[in-house]
Amino acid sequence: MTAPPTAKSFTSLEQAISTFEQVLESSTADETELVWFQRRHRSLRHGADAPTGLMHLEGGAGKSKVDEGTEQSSGGESLFGDIPRLTVLIRVVEGGRVGWHRTDSEQAPFLQNGLRQALALAKVQEKVKSLPLLPTRIEETSPELPLFDPAIAELSHEDARRRLADWCGDDPGFLHWSETRVAVVNSHGIRRTAKTTEVSLNVRSGSTPNAGFAAASARSLDALNAPAVVARARELVTDTAATPLPEGRLPVVLAPEAVVELLNVLNTFAFSGQAYLEGTSFLSKHRDVQVFDRTVHVRDNALRIPGMPFPFDLEGSSKSPVDLIAKGQPSTPALNRAQSSEAGLRPTAHSVGGQDAMFGNLFLLAGAASQGDLLKAANGGLWIGWLDPPECREPQRMEIRGRARGVRRIVNGELGPPLPDLIWEASLLAALGRLLGIGNQSVVRAMPTTPLGGIAAPALALAEVDGFSPAPV
């Protein structure tokens, strides 16, 4: 048997592939797929009242389907920060039926036992419509992309603490960083491996309600540009007295960080393959129908830089750009190969394991408007600098409820006095149905739906919306 990894080591991808080959050789299934997903999370808070806007990376709501998140100690550091956590996904096709199993073991005998359990499960499943289910070697390509930064992989809590103090000074901050190793092997000759790193910084400058917020994620410390993130938060701080919420419908400018949260909700409840096939997504009734403003164009591009690139999905299929919203019309959900057979649509190469697919590298395409242009277009309305992860109460109408922070009045086309935190309840279909402008600068953030990627979005100016109320203190 292979020796288990030490507390601070990853299993090499070469060893993972060698173990998978041994398991494949023992498989009697018509088709077999093995996925290795090993990740080490680390995180650190700076300041007595550090922001929690990245709580989904701390084991909170919205965990990814592959990675179950990182539990936290009371001191703000990862309980499992030095231990790479492994998930192995096993999937088989036998007699046209699919079975699967998930384990945290890397030992070949245990994986072979998991293979037998997947075969037993396959016997009670319905037949899939088209075979072969798994991709073949002909699809295998690996473009050169900046996926791995040794400085992140080697970053200790002590070094991170020093960096955070240097970047943030007296401002509270939250830093999350991770290293991930992925291998995908199947019985059709697919052999894909990759090492990635990711770092995310979340900063709040000032005190509520006068605070400014900013966040960003990147594959490398250099690309993160932490000083620029802190500067963006500080630029939004105000020392003026808070003003009450105006009555009636108001135009709203959403900061890029807030727009990313809305796209994360759409990705979860509207564009996942499972939501589409179950009929809970509005997309099941409104595909190829214009439901958003015609200027809204959302593309998944796992090869784009700047961004959070990753070249293949967890079926081993090579990724390519996919337009999921074009001129306001949603066109396709994310679909793995089994889901595409059921839906009668083309697979999109976005398998995330767990029998589902989800877009992992979303870009809301930027427009031409500067922040000043957006504020002028929404004069008399509100600026929202941050959204806590919103709830989605009615997926078919995309009705959300979230806490808005860093709220400011827009007066004479400029940021004016602050407001206390607000609760915003709205339909995204209505809110994004008419825009006043799209910003020209985007922010990239890693999100719960993008365990191997991120979401990039600019600021948006929405035409008059309502649904605001004072948030509980």
Secondary structure by P-SEA (a helix, b strand, c coil): ccccccccccccaaaaaaaaaaaaaaccccbbbbbbbbbcccccccccccccccccccccccccccccbbbbccccccccccbbbbbbbbbbbcccbbbbcccccccaaaaaaaaaaaaaaaaaccccccccccccccccccccccccccccccccaaaaaaaaaaacccccbbbbbbbbbbbbbcccbbbbbbcbbbbbbbbbccccccbbbbccccccccccaaaaaaaaaaaacccbbbbcccccbbbbbbcaaaaaaaaaaaaaccccaaaaaacccccccccccccccccbbbbbbcccccccccccccccccccccccccccccccccccaaaaaaacccccccccccccccccbbbcccccccaaaaaaaaccbbbbcccccccccccccbbbbbbbccccccccccccccccbbbbbcccccccccccccccbbbbbbccccccccccccbbbbccccccccccc
